[in-house]
Amino acid sequence: MKKSLCLLLSLILLCSTIILSGCADNNSANSGSETDATASGEVTQEQIEKNIIGTWFLSEQDGLPALTNEKRILDIVSTTEAYISISSTDGKAPWIDSMASEININDNVVTIAFNPHEGVLIKNEFAITDISEDEFSADYTYSRTTDNSGTSVSESTVKFVKMDDDLSDDIIGTWEGRCTSKDTMFDDGQDHRWEYKADATFVYYVKDGDKWIASEDSLNEYFVDGPLLCTRWMEGDEENREWWEITIDGDKMNWTALREDENGKTFTATFEMTRITE
């Protein structure tokens, strides 16, 4: 009888050991999987959908500060609705001002596509490598497909930062100021005036003696998206464009732009101006 009881107890202890060992192995395996996923740094679709809503401003491209003339704004309203603004100094390129776009999120890839005009498809594909509430980094593929000439593709790495300020109403009015970046192509030593109207047109003035004279330029359109001020005007048959990053504090406005000269050297151009209330 005693031998039977001892044998039964031994079997119970052995089974308990096997069960506990199996549980420990399972826990270790699960812990290992979670650790491996975290260590890999992979960005999940859930993380992207949680953080991607908002207005994003291109700050870096291929590890360098992005030129102002190549900046873009992504206004992502929801996981199904987005708008895009793109700066381009090419007067023949489409004027892309808060253009409605299709957005798709699949795993860590965010695709924003739109048709600037009939027969052309622009696709922006961002393979997100890191994202937070304030910024995201991605491997970026830009493609342009036309009915006539096929598809052209370019690739780069990009970094976007989230912007909260909407300056589209603050800029309306007349501003007077001058270039404050000496020895740049914008430094003429003269004061200038710009009148920004609520209908997205502007008037540029030059001073003649004591009088301000409106320029004879035509077109004269602008938009503000986030911190990006975009203007275009016609001189004769040529369309000109300028893009600036702006800040407005009460009656003071500053313009900044990272430019590239004809030799490929970058420089920063700046303007300072004051609101005119007369």
C-alpha positions as CSV (number, residue, x, y, z in Angstrom):
1,M,0.0,0.0,0.0
2,K,2.8,2.4,0.9
3,K,4.6,1.5,-2.3
4,S,1.5,2.4,-4.3
5,L,1.1,5.7,-2.6
6,C,4.7,6.6,-3.2
7,L,4.4,5.7,-6.8
8,L,1.2,7.8,-7.2
9,L,2.9,10.8,-5.6
10,S,5.9,10.4,-7.9
11,L,3.7,10.4,-10.9
12,I,1.8,13.5,-9.8
13,L,5.1,15.4,-9.2
14,L,6.4,14.3,-12.6
15,C,3.3,15.5,-14.4
16,S,3.4,18.9,-12.5
17,T,7.0,19.4,-13.6
18,I,6.2,18.7,-17.2
19,I,3.2,21.1,-17.2
20,L,5.2,23.9,-15.5
21,S,8.1,23.4,-17.9
22,G,5.7,23.6,-20.9
23,C,4.2,26.8,-19.6
24,A,7.6,28.4,-19.0
25,D,8.6,27.5,-22.6
26,N,5.4,29.0,-24.0
27,N,5.9,32.2,-22.0
28,S,9.5,32.4,-23.1
29,A,8.5,31.9,-26.7
30,N,5.8,34.6,-26.5
31,S,8.1,37.0,-24.7
32,G,10.8,36.4,-27.4
33,S,8.3,37.2,-30.2
34,E,7.3,40.5,-28.6
35,T,10.9,41.4,-28.0
36,D,11.9,40.5,-31.5
37,A,9.1,42.7,-32.9
38,T,10.0,45.6,-30.7
39,A,13.7,45.3,-31.5
40,S,13.1,45.2,-35.2
41,G,11.7,48.7,-35.1
42,E,9.0,47.9,-37.6
43,V,6.2,50.5,-37.8
44,T,2.7,49.0,-37.7
45,Q,-0.3,50.1,-39.6
46,E,-2.0,50.7,-36.2
47,Q,0.8,53.2,-35.2
48,I,0.5,55.0,-38.4
49,E,-3.3,55.3,-38.3
50,K,-3.0,56.6,-34.7
51,N,-0.5,59.4,-35.5
52,I,-0.9,60.3,-39.2
53,I,-3.9,62.6,-38.9
54,G,-2.8,66.3,-39.2
55,T,-0.8,68.8,-41.4
56,W,2.7,67.6,-42.3
57,F,5.5,69.8,-43.6
58,L,8.5,68.4,-45.5
59,S,11.7,69.3,-43.5
60,E,14.4,67.0,-44.8
61,Q,15.2,65.1,-47.9
62,D,18.1,62.6,-48.2
63,G,19.3,63.8,-44.8
64,L,19.6,67.4,-45.7
65,P,17.3,70.4,-45.1
66,A,14.7,70.5,-47.9
67,L,14.9,73.5,-50.2
68,T,11.9,75.8,-49.9
69,N,11.2,75.5,-53.6
70,E,10.8,71.8,-53.2
71,K,8.7,71.7,-50.1
72,R,5.2,70.1,-49.8
73,I,2.4,70.0,-47.3
74,L,0.3,66.9,-46.6
75,D,-3.0,67.6,-44.9
76,I,-4.3,64.2,-43.8
77,V,-7.8,64.6,-42.6
78,S,-8.6,60.9,-42.1
79,T,-7.4,57.6,-43.2
80,T,-9.5,58.0,-46.4
81,E,-9.2,61.8,-47.0
82,A,-6.1,63.9,-47.8
83,Y,-5.0,67.1,-49.5
84,I,-1.6,68.1,-50.9
85,S,0.2,71.3,-51.7
86,I,3.5,71.2,-53.6
87,S,5.9,74.0,-54.4
88,S,7.5,74.2,-57.8
89,T,9.2,77.1,-59.6
90,D,8.4,75.7,-63.0
91,G,5.8,77.9,-64.4
92,K,4.6,75.1,-66.7
93,A,4.1,72.7,-63.8
94,P,0.6,72.3,-62.2
95,W,-0.3,74.8,-59.5
96,I,-1.0,72.4,-56.7
97,D,-2.9,74.1,-53.9
98,S,-4.6,71.8,-51.3
99,M,-5.5,69.3,-54.1
100,A,-7.9,66.6,-53.1
101,S,-6.1,63.2,-53.1
102,E,-6.8,59.6,-52.5
103,I,-5.0,58.0,-49.5
104,N,-4.4,54.4,-48.8
105,I,-2.6,52.8,-45.8
106,N,-1.4,49.3,-46.1
107,D,1.0,47.9,-43.4
108,N,3.7,50.6,-43.1
109,V,3.1,52.2,-46.6
110,V,1.1,55.4,-47.0
111,T,0.1,56.2,-50.6
112,I,-1.3,59.6,-51.6
113,A,-2.3,59.9,-55.2
114,F,-4.0,62.6,-57.3
115,N,-4.7,63.8,-60.8
116,P,-3.4,67.4,-61.4
117,H,-5.1,67.4,-64.7
118,E,-6.6,64.9,-67.2
119,G,-4.2,62.2,-68.3
120,V,-1.7,62.6,-65.5
121,L,-1.4,60.6,-62.2
122,I,0.9,61.7,-59.4
123,K,1.6,59.0,-56.8
124,N,3.5,59.7,-53.5
125,E,4.4,56.5,-51.7
126,F,5.8,56.7,-48.1
127,A,7.2,53.5,-46.5
128,I,7.2,54.8,-43.0
129,T,10.3,53.9,-41.0
130,D,9.5,55.9,-37.8
131,I,6.5,57.9,-36.7
132,S,5.4,59.9,-33.6
133,E,2.8,62.6,-32.9
134,D,5.2,65.2,-34.1
135,E,7.2,63.8,-37.0
136,F,7.7,60.9,-39.3
137,S,10.5,59.5,-41.5
138,A,10.0,57.4,-44.6
139,D,11.5,55.9,-47.8
140,Y,9.8,58.0,-50.4
141,T,8.9,57.1,-54.0
142,Y,7.5,59.7,-56.3
143,S,6.0,58.6,-59.6
144,R,4.4,60.6,-62.4
145,T,2.4,58.7,-65.0
146,T,1.0,60.2,-68.2
147,D,-1.1,58.8,-71.0
148,N,1.5,59.8,-73.5
149,S,5.0,59.3,-72.0
150,G,4.6,56.5,-69.4
151,T,5.9,56.6,-65.9
152,S,8.9,58.5,-64.4
153,V,10.1,57.6,-60.9
154,S,12.4,59.1,-58.3
155,E,13.3,57.9,-54.8
156,S,14.6,59.5,-51.6
157,T,14.4,59.5,-47.9
158,V,12.3,62.2,-46.3
159,K,11.3,63.6,-42.9
160,F,8.1,65.5,-42.2
161,V,7.2,67.5,-39.1
162,K,3.6,68.3,-37.9
163,M,2.4,71.9,-38.1
164,D,-0.4,73.4,-36.1
165,D,-0.5,77.0,-37.3
166,D,-2.9,78.1,-40.0
167,L,-1.8,81.5,-41.3
168,S,-4.2,81.9,-44.2
169,D,-6.3,84.4,-42.4
170,D,-3.5,86.2,-40.6
171,I,-1.7,87.2,-43.8
172,I,-4.7,89.1,-45.3
173,G,-3.9,92.8,-45.4
174,T,-1.0,95.1,-46.6
175,W,2.6,94.5,-45.5
176,E,5.7,96.7,-45.9
177,G,9.3,95.5,-45.5
178,R,12.5,94.6,-47.2
179,C,15.1,91.9,-47.6
180,T,17.2,91.4,-44.5
181,S,19.7,88.8,-46.0
182,K,22.5,90.9,-47.4
183,D,24.4,90.1,-50.5
184,T,21.6,87.8,-51.9
185,M,19.7,88.2,-55.1
186,F,16.8,89.6,-53.2
187,D,18.8,92.4,-51.5
188,D,18.0,95.6,-53.4
189,G,18.0,97.9,-50.3
190,Q,14.5,99.0,-51.0
191,D,11.2,98.8,-49.1
192,H,8.4,96.9,-50.8
193,R,4.7,96.4,-50.2
194,W,2.4,93.4,-50.7
195,E,-1.3,93.4,-50.3
196,Y,-2.9,90.0,-49.7
197,K,-6.6,89.8,-50.4
198,A,-9.2,87.3,-49.2
199,D,-9.9,86.1,-52.8
200,A,-6.4,84.6,-53.0
201,T,-4.9,87.4,-55.1
202,F,-2.3,89.9,-54.2
203,V,-0.9,93.3,-55.4
204,Y,2.8,94.1,-55.3
205,Y,3.8,97.7,-54.9
206,V,7.1,99.5,-55.6
207,K,7.9,103.0,-54.3
208,D,8.3,105.9,-56.7
209,G,9.3,109.0,-54.7
210,D,6.6,109.3,-52.0
211,K,4.1,107.2,-53.8
212,W,3.4,103.5,-53.9
213,I,2.8,102.2,-57.4
214,A,1.1,98.9,-58.1
215,S,3.0,96.6,-60.5
216,E,1.6,95.9,-63.9
217,D,2.0,92.1,-63.4
218,S,-1.0,90.0,-64.2
219,L,-2.3,86.8,-62.6
220,N,-1.0,87.6,-59.1
221,E,-2.3,84.6,-57.2
222,Y,-1.2,83.2,-53.8
223,F,-2.1,80.6,-51.2
224,V,-0.9,79.8,-47.7
225,D,-0.8,76.2,-46.5
226,G,0.7,75.7,-43.0
227,P,3.8,77.9,-42.9
228,L,4.2,77.8,-46.7
229,L,3.4,81.0,-48.7
230,C,3.2,80.4,-52.4
231,T,2.9,83.1,-55.0
232,R,2.8,83.3,-58.8
233,W,2.5,86.2,-61.3
234,M,2.9,86.9,-65.0
235,E,5.6,89.3,-66.4
236,G,4.7,89.5,-70.1
237,D,4.3,85.9,-71.2
238,E,6.4,84.3,-68.5
239,E,4.9,82.9,-65.2
240,N,7.1,83.4,-62.1
241,R,6.8,81.7,-58.8
242,E,8.2,82.3,-55.3
243,W,7.8,80.1,-52.2
244,W,8.6,81.3,-48.7
245,E,8.3,79.9,-45.1
246,I,6.5,82.5,-43.0
247,T,5.8,83.3,-39.4
248,I,3.3,86.0,-38.2
249,D,3.3,87.5,-34.8
250,G,0.8,90.2,-34.5
251,D,1.8,93.0,-36.9
252,K,5.1,91.4,-37.7
253,M,5.8,88.9,-40.5
254,N,9.0,87.2,-41.4
255,W,9.9,85.3,-44.5
256,T,12.6,82.6,-44.7
257,A,13.7,80.5,-47.6
258,L,16.5,78.0,-48.2
259,R,17.7,78.6,-51.7
260,E,20.3,77.2,-54.1
261,D,22.4,79.4,-56.3
262,E,23.5,78.7,-59.9
263,N,26.6,77.0,-58.5
264,G,24.6,74.6,-56.3
265,K,25.5,76.4,-53.1
266,T,22.7,76.9,-50.6
267,F,21.9,80.2,-48.9
268,T,19.1,81.5,-46.7
269,A,17.1,84.5,-47.9
270,T,15.0,86.5,-45.4
271,F,12.5,89.4,-45.3
272,E,11.0,91.3,-42.4
273,M,7.8,93.3,-42.7
274,T,5.2,95.2,-40.8
275,R,1.4,95.3,-41.3
276,I,0.2,98.7,-42.7
277,T,-3.1,99.9,-41.2
278,E,-3.4,103.2,-43.1
